[in-house]
């Protein structure tokens, strides 16, 4: 079933909403201090704990940057009229898949094939 204009608008609104949430969270994080100053920490355990939390926070930010890039790319594909087409086989991606994972660039068949090959490689 092809992607209807209504479905496309819903997905586009969802992508814009997700993008805004990520940007709002990043803005909030920037406004709050990520960690304590070394002088404020009572001992080495506090320092280690603070550094672990900082490292964890930075990893989360990296994941958010990747997701934000994927959202931007999906919105560009919508603007160009190229959204919902599998990058691998060129077939339409199902509406259900696009609604569940709006940043996807592969149909379910191609994604499953990719995952199968990755699994074989790892074994």
C-alpha positions in Angstrom: 0.0 0.0 0.0 1.5 3.3 -1.0 2.2 6.1 1.4 -0.8 8.5 1.4 -0.4 12.3 1.8 -2.1 12.0 5.2 0.4 9.3 6.3 3.3 11.4 5.0 2.1 14.4 7.0 1.7 12.4 10.2 5.2 10.9 9.8 6.7 14.3 9.0 5.0 15.8 12.1 6.3 12.9 14.2 9.9 13.4 12.9 9.7 17.2 13.6 8.4 16.5 17.1 11.2 14.0 17.7 13.8 16.4 16.4 12.5 19.2 18.7 12.6 16.9 21.8 16.2 16.0 21.1 17.1 19.7 20.6 15.2 20.7 23.7 16.9 18.0 25.8 20.3 19.1 24.5 19.5 22.8 25.3 18.4 21.8 28.8 21.6 19.8 29.3 23.8 22.7 28.1 22.1 25.0 30.6 22.7 22.6 33.5 26.2 21.7 34.5 27.3 18.3 33.3 29.6 17.6 36.3 31.1 19.0 39.4 34.4 20.8 39.6 37.2 18.7 40.9 37.6 20.9 43.9 34.0 20.3 44.9 34.4 16.5 45.0 35.2 15.1 48.4 37.3 12.1 47.4 38.5 9.9 44.6 35.3 7.8 44.6 33.2 11.0 44.1 35.6 12.0 41.2 35.4 8.5 39.6 31.6 8.5 39.9 31.4 11.9 38.4 33.7 11.0 35.5 31.7 7.8 34.8 28.4 9.8 34.7 30.1 12.4 32.4 31.3 9.6 30.1 27.8 8.0 30.1 26.2 11.4 29.3 28.5 12.0 26.4 27.8 8.5 24.9 24.1 9.4 25.1 24.7 12.6 23.3 26.5 10.8 20.6 23.5 8.5 20.1 21.2 11.6 20.0 23.5 13.2 17.4 23.2 10.1 15.2 19.4 10.0 15.6 19.2 13.7 14.9 21.1 13.3 11.7 18.8 10.4 10.6 15.8 12.6 11.4 17.2 15.4 9.3 17.9 13.0 6.4 14.4 11.6 6.6 12.9 15.1 6.5 15.1 15.9 3.5 13.9 12.8 1.7 10.3 13.9 2.4 11.1 17.4 0.9 12.6 15.8 -2.2 9.7 13.3 -2.6 12.1 10.4 -2.1 10.8 9.3 1.3 9.6 5.7 1.8 11.7 4.1 -0.9 14.1 1.3 0.1 17.8 2.3 -0.5 18.7 -1.3 -1.3 15.9 -2.6 -3.6 14.1 0.6 -4.6 10.7 -0.8 -3.5 8.3 1.1 -1.3 8.7 0.7 2.4 5.5 -0.3 4.2 3.5 2.4 5.9 3.5 0.4 9.1 7.3 0.2 9.1 7.6 3.9 8.3 5.3 4.8 11.2 7.1 2.5 13.6 10.6 3.6 12.5 10.3 6.8 10.5 14.0 7.2 10.0 14.3 3.8 8.2 15.9 3.6 4.8 15.2 -0.1 4.1 12.2 -2.2 3.6 11.7 -5.0 6.1 13.0 -7.7 3.7 16.3 -5.9 3.0 16.8 -5.0 6.6 16.3 -8.7 7.6 18.7 -9.7 5.0 21.3 -7.2 6.2 20.8 -8.5 9.8 21.2 -12.1 8.7 24.5 -11.3 6.9 25.7 -9.4 10.0 24.9 -12.4 12.2 26.7 -14.8 9.8 29.7 -12.5 9.9 29.8 -12.5 13.7 29.5 -16.2 14.0 
